[in-house]
Amino acid sequence: MKEIILVRHGKPASAHNQKVNAVDYAKWVRNYNKSELDPNSQPRKKVCLENSYIGVSPLHRAKCSAAHYGASHIHEELADLREMDIPYYHLPFTLKAWHWVVISRALWFLGRKGRFERFADAKQRIERLAVYLDTLSKQEPRIVLFGHGMAHYFLRKSLVKQKWRITEKDGEFWGVTRLEKM
């Protein structure tokens, strides 16, 4: 049995939900991407990392989460595991930051462009990662990845297309998703 375990990063210290305009929302996104972990953010449960091939997203919050989790050795930093961009558009609103995320991602899914990775390109990147992981699992039967919510969502979908079976799913901060394949 082969297993891929996706661990979402802990809550970033900058993940506040204050009301912001478009300019401040762009700053919020940049701060979120550079943020340390909230010191009060702790895993609800931990996966054993022994005998696991450990991969991490290149983004700071994922690396911090792997270290906090107890990963003493990272086998690979996976550029394709980075989060799907949090887009931002200059719209004439003042909204709570997480409302901006929802609206911006909806526009992004519909194809609206900006100064960030296109949604179609992000999906292709994640699909490429799924193929890589499926191949890697032939040599490394237990893979643990520290990454991000949206990237994990689409990675999970791509792995299921490759005959992986979801046995556990949690997309919250520190959430664990397990997939298995014979």
N, C-alpha and C positions, 0 to 999 in steps of 0.2 A: 504494500500500500504506500502510495506517495501522498505527501501532504504539503499544502501551501497555506501559511498562516499570515494574514494581513493584520497588522496592529496599527491603528490610527494614532497619530501623535496626540500628546496631551494638550490641554487647553493653553493657548498662547496667553501670555500676560496682557497683551494688547487687545484681546478679544472683547472689548467693551461694546456696548450697544447704544451709544449716545446718538442724539440727533446731529446729523451733519449735512452740509450742502455738498455739491458735486466735487468741489476742490478739496474739501476736507475729507470726503470719502476716498479720493485718490490717495491722500496721505494716510488714511486708515489702512488701505490695502497695502501700501509700502511698509507701514509699521507692522502689520500682521505678518508679512513675509519675513521680516527681520527679527521678530519677537523671540524673547526667551520664553520659557514655560512659566505659567502661573505657579508660584510655589505651593499653592493649595490644591493643584491638580495632581491627583494620584491615580494610578491604575486601580480599577475596581477588582480585578483579578489579574494574575500573571500567568503567562505561558512559560513553560520550561524551555530554556534556550539551548540546553545541552544537546549535542549531536545534531545541531541545526546549521544550515547555511544561512547566514544573516546578511540581508541586503537592506540598504537604506536610501531614501531619497536624498538628493543633494541639498534640499532646503533645511535651514537651520533648525526649525522646530522638530523635524523628523530626526535629525542627528541628536539633538538634545534628548528627545524621547527615548531613543535607543540607549543612550548612555544612562539615563535615569532608570530605565527598565532593568539595567544590569548587563547589557551586551558589552562584554569586555573585548570582543574582536569582531570587527565588521569585515566580512569577506568581500563585499562589493558595494560601491556607491553606484546606483542605477539612475542615470540621467533621465531615462524614460519614465521613472517612477515619480518624478516631480509632480506637484499638484497641477491640475488643469487650472489655467489662469483664472484669477478672480477679475473679470473685466470691469472696467469703469467707463462710464460715458458722461459727458457734460450735459446733464439734464437740469431743468430749472426747478429742482425740488430740494426740500429739506426733509430728510427721512432718517429713521433709525438705521444704523450701519447695516444690520442684518437684513433689513428691508431692501436696502440698496443692493446687497449681494443677490437676493432673490430676483429682483427686477433686472439687474445687469446680466445675470446668468440666463434669464429667460430670453432677453434680447440676443445674447450670444448664441444660444441654442438655435434661434431663428435665423442666424447668419449675419447679424449686424457686426461689422468690422470695427476695429480700433487698433490701438498700438499694443497689441498682445496677440498671442497665438490664436489662430482661428479654431473654432470648435472642431471642424472636420479634421484639422491637422492634429489636434490633441487626441481625438479618438483613434486616429491612425497610429499615433505614438504609443498609446496604451495597448492597442491590438498587437503591435510589434513586440511590446514587452511580454504580453501573454504567450506569444509563440516562443520567445526566448526562454521564459520560465518553464514552459512545457518541455522544451528540449533539455534545459538544465536539470529538471527533476529526474531525468534518466540517470544522472550521475549523483545528484544530491536529493535523496528521497524526502528530506524534510527541509523546507525553505521557510524562513520567517522574514517578513518584509515590514519595515517601519516606514509608513507613508501617510497618505492624506485621504480625506473623505470622498471627494469627487473622483479622484484617480482610482481609489479602491472600488468604488461603485462600478465604474466602467471596466476595470480590470476583472472584477468578479464576473460580469456579464460575458466578457471575452473568454475567460477560462471555462465557463459553463458551455460555451459553444464548442470548446475543445474536449468535451466529455468529462470535465471536472464536476464534482458534486459538492454543493454547499452543505456543510454539516452544522455550522454555527454562523450567525450573522449579527453583528453589532456595529453600526456606523458612527456611534457617538465618540467623543474624545476618549482615548484609550480603548476604544472598542476593538474586539477581536473577531475576525471572520476566518473560518476554517473551510478549506476545500480539500477534497480527497479524490484520488484516482487510482484505479487498479493498474 
